Amino acid sequence: MPELPEVEVTKRGIENYLTGHAITEVYFDNKSLREPFSPDLMNLEGSKVKSVTRRAKYIVIETNKGYLLIHLGMTGHLRVLPKDSPLANHDHFYLSTDDDKSIIYNDIRRFGMVLYYPLTSSPYDNFPLKELGPEPFSSEFNVEYLLLKLSKLKKSIKQAIMDNAIVVGIGNIYASEILFRCRINPKRIANSITKSEAQAIIENARKILSESIEKGGTTIRDFSGADGKLGYFVQNLYVYGHEGEQCKVCGTKIEKIVQGQRSTFYCPCCQK
């Protein structure tokens, strides 16, 4: 699933093709994503795009006729092509602009979302955005805040930092990598985390997410940016996907466990 870096890379890849441009055509097929396409999406035809932003793993396109909220789901991606380019398999939605470009949404498994919100109902004031925690790069995500949230939790620290109500955008890949760099065992109970460990989680979360954005994200199976390029942060992963391989730091074999129905990778020597 695309996580914060992949969604940020996608947002940056489409914003210059949309911001300040008029939407001349909206297309969607009859195959539902996580939620069916709304006929109200057609209201965006003739609108002018004011901004393209990211909140958590969502892309928000603001126009003078309403908002478009996009979630990439498990296998979704956006790409920019010349207008009237032939559609590929699993292309379910596109916007065309006055710049003769089309921004096309492709999703093999159809777990993503493309939702319309009228000007009178901003997506930021509605579910799912309204219930989200702070961005990892924001000042609200600080030591005092994190310790307060963790002090109430008896679940594992890995599951805690993946909770979007605590901090957004940290998915399975980056949670494993963040805890490895912090030398924190992912099985630790969240309320046992110390102040210095909380500070390390914040610093390493920001560092790893920034590094991944700079490298175009992480491509494990399906992700590609709006320009079609694959993300190559996968080359910088220390533990995720490396079960049975030697730790790059100490040489101990990386182990894999399941937490909350998700795979967790860690070094039992470095992360005690």
C-alpha positions in Angstrom: 0.0 0.0 0.0 1.3 3.5 -0.8 2.3 5.2 2.4 3.0 8.9 3.1 6.2 9.2 1.0 4.5 7.6 -2.0 1.4 9.8 -1.8 3.6 12.9 -1.4 5.6 11.9 -4.4 2.4 11.4 -6.4 1.0 14.8 -5.2 4.2 16.6 -6.3 4.0 14.8 -9.6 0.6 16.0 -10.5 0.3 19.5 -8.8 2.1 21.5 -11.5 -0.2 19.9 -14.2 -3.3 20.9 -12.2 -2.8 24.0 -10.2 -4.1 27.1 -12.0 -5.5 25.0 -14.8 -9.2 24.4 -15.8 -10.7 20.9 -15.8 -12.2 20.3 -19.2 -13.3 16.7 -18.8 -14.1 14.2 -16.1 -14.4 10.5 -16.8 -15.1 7.5 -14.6 -16.1 4.0 -15.5 -18.9 1.8 -14.0 -16.6 -0.2 -11.8 -16.8 0.8 -8.1 -13.7 1.5 -6.1 -14.0 1.2 -2.3 -17.0 3.5 -2.8 -18.9 4.0 -6.0 -18.1 6.9 -8.2 -20.6 9.8 -7.6 -22.3 11.5 -10.5 -21.4 14.7 -8.7 -17.9 14.3 -9.9 -19.1 15.8 -13.2 -19.6 19.1 -11.3 -15.8 19.5 -11.6 -16.0 20.0 -15.4 -15.3 23.7 -16.1 -13.7 24.3 -12.7 -10.3 25.8 -12.0 -7.9 24.1 -9.7 -6.8 26.2 -6.8 -4.5 23.8 -5.0 -3.3 20.2 -4.7 -2.3 19.1 -1.2 -1.8 16.0 0.8 -3.3 15.1 4.2 -2.0 11.7 5.6 -2.4 9.3 2.7 -5.0 11.4 0.9 -4.6 13.8 -2.0 -6.9 16.8 -1.9 -7.6 18.8 -5.1 -9.4 22.1 -4.4 -11.3 23.8 -7.2 -13.7 26.7 -7.4 -16.5 24.2 -7.8 -15.7 21.7 -5.0 -13.0 19.3 -3.8 -11.7 16.0 -5.0 -10.4 13.5 -2.4 -8.2 10.6 -3.7 -6.9 7.7 -1.8 -4.7 5.2 -3.6 -5.7 2.1 -1.7 -3.5 -0.9 -2.1 -2.5 -0.7 -5.7 -3.7 2.7 -7.0 -1.5 5.2 -8.8 -1.9 8.4 -10.8 0.0 9.2 -14.0 0.1 12.2 -16.3 -0.3 11.6 -20.0 -1.2 13.7 -23.1 -5.0 14.2 -23.4 -6.8 11.5 -25.4 -4.2 8.9 -24.7 -5.7 5.4 -24.9 -6.8 4.0 -21.6 -5.0 1.0 -20.2 -6.4 -1.9 -18.3 -7.6 -0.8 -14.8 -7.8 2.9 -15.7 -11.0 3.9 -13.8 -11.0 7.7 -13.7 -9.3 10.7 -15.2 -9.3 14.5 -15.3 -8.3 16.4 -18.5 -7.1 20.0 -18.4 -6.9 23.0 -20.6 -3.2 22.2 -20.9 -4.1 19.1 -23.0 -3.0 16.7 -20.1 -4.9 13.9 -18.5 -4.4 12.8 -14.9 -5.4 9.1 -14.9 -6.2 6.9 -11.9 -5.3 3.3 -12.3 -6.1 0.7 -9.6 -5.9 -3.1 -10.2 -7.5 -4.1 -6.9 -9.9 -1.2 -6.7 -9.4 -0.5 -3.0 -8.8 3.2 -3.5 -11.3 6.1 -3.3 -12.2 9.1 -5.5 -14.7 11.3 -3.7 -16.3 14.6 -4.5 -17.1 17.3 -1.8 -19.0 20.5 -2.6 -17.6 23.9 -1.6 -20.0 23.9 1.4 -18.5 20.7 2.8 -14.7 20.7 3.0 -13.2 17.2 3.2 -11.0 18.5 6.1 -14.2 18.9 8.2 -15.6 15.5 7.3 -14.7 11.9 7.7 -12.1 10.5 7.0 -9.8 13.5 7.4 -11.5 15.1 10.4 -10.6 12.1 12.7 -6.9 12.0 11.7 -3.9 12.7 14.0 -1.1 15.2 13.3 1.3 15.0 10.4 4.7 13.6 11.3 6.4 16.7 10.1 4.2 19.1 12.1 5.0 20.8 15.3 1.9 19.1 16.9 3.8 15.8 16.7 6.2 16.4 19.5 7.5 14.5 22.5 4.9 15.6 25.0 2.1 14.8 22.7 3.5 11.4 21.7 4.2 10.3 25.3 0.7 11.3 26.4 -0.9 9.2 23.6 1.4 6.2 24.3 0.8 6.3 28.0 -2.8 5.2 27.5 -1.9 2.3 25.2 -1.2 -1.4 26.1 -0.7 -2.5 22.4 2.7 -2.8 20.8 4.7 0.3 19.9 4.7 -0.9 16.2 0.9 -0.9 16.1 0.8 2.4 18.0 2.8 4.4 15.5 0.8 2.9 12.6 -2.4 4.3 14.2 -3.7 7.2 12.2 -5.4 8.7 15.2 -1.9 9.1 16.8 0.2 10.1 13.8 -0.7 9.8 10.1 1.1 8.3 7.2 3.4 5.7 8.9 2.5 2.4 7.3 3.9 -1.1 7.7 7.2 -0.6 5.8 8.2 2.6 7.5 7.1 1.5 11.0 9.5 -1.4 10.9 12.3 0.8 9.6 11.7 3.6 12.1 11.9 1.2 15.1 15.0 -0.4 13.7 16.8 2.9 13.6 15.6 3.7 17.1 16.8 0.3 18.3 13.4 -0.3 19.8 11.9 -3.8 19.8 8.5 -3.7 17.9 7.0 -6.0 20.6 7.5 -3.4 23.3 4.3 -2.2 24.9 3.6 1.4 23.8 3.2 2.8 27.4 6.8 1.6 28.2 8.4 4.0 25.8 10.6 6.6 27.5 11.0 10.3 26.7 14.3 9.8 24.9 12.8 6.9 22.9 9.8 9.0 21.9 12.2 11.7 20.7 14.1 9.2 18.7 10.8 7.9 17.1 9.9 11.4 16.0 13.3 12.3 14.7 13.8 9.0 12.8 10.2 9.1 11.4 10.9 12.5 9.9 14.3 11.5 8.6 13.2 8.2 7.0 10.1 9.7 5.5 12.1 12.6 4.0 14.7 10.3 2.6 12.0 8.1 1.0 10.3 11.2 -0.6 13.7 12.3 -2.0 14.2 8.9 -3.6 10.7 8.7 -5.1 9.2 6.4 -2.5 9.4 2.7 -2.0 8.4 0.3 -4.8 7.8 -3.2 -3.5 5.2 -4.4 -6.1 3.0 -1.8 -7.8 3.9 1.8 -6.9 5.1 4.2 -9.5 5.1 8.0 -9.5 3.0 10.2 -11.8 5.9 10.2 -14.3 5.9 6.4 -14.3 9.2 6.1 -12.5 9.6 3.5 -9.7 10.6 4.5 -6.2 14.1 3.4 -5.2 14.1 3.9 -1.4 13.7 0.1 -1.3 17.5 -0.1 -1.6 17.7 1.7 1.8 15.5 -0.7 3.8 17.4 -2.3 6.7 14.8 -4.8 7.9 11.6 -4.8 5.9 11.4 -7.7 3.6 14.8 -9.1 4.7 13.6 -12.0 6.8 16.4 -14.5 7.3 19.1 -12.2 5.9 22.0 -10.8 8.0 21.4 -7.5 9.8 23.5 -4.8 8.0 24.6 -3.6 11.4 25.3 -6.6 13.5 25.0 -9.7 11.3 22.2 -11.3 13.2 19.4 -12.8 11.1 16.4 -10.6 10.6 13.2 -12.1 12.0 9.6 -11.7 10.9 6.6 -11.8 13.2 2.9 -10.9 12.7 1.4 -8.0 14.7 -2.2 -6.9 14.1 -2.3 -9.1 11.0 0.6 -7.2 9.5 4.2 -8.5 9.0 6.9 -6.9 11.2 10.6 -7.3 10.5 13.2 -6.6 13.1 16.7 -7.5 14.4 16.5 -9.4 17.7 20.0 -8.2 18.6 19.9 -4.5 17.7 16.3 -4.1 18.9 16.1 -5.4 22.4 
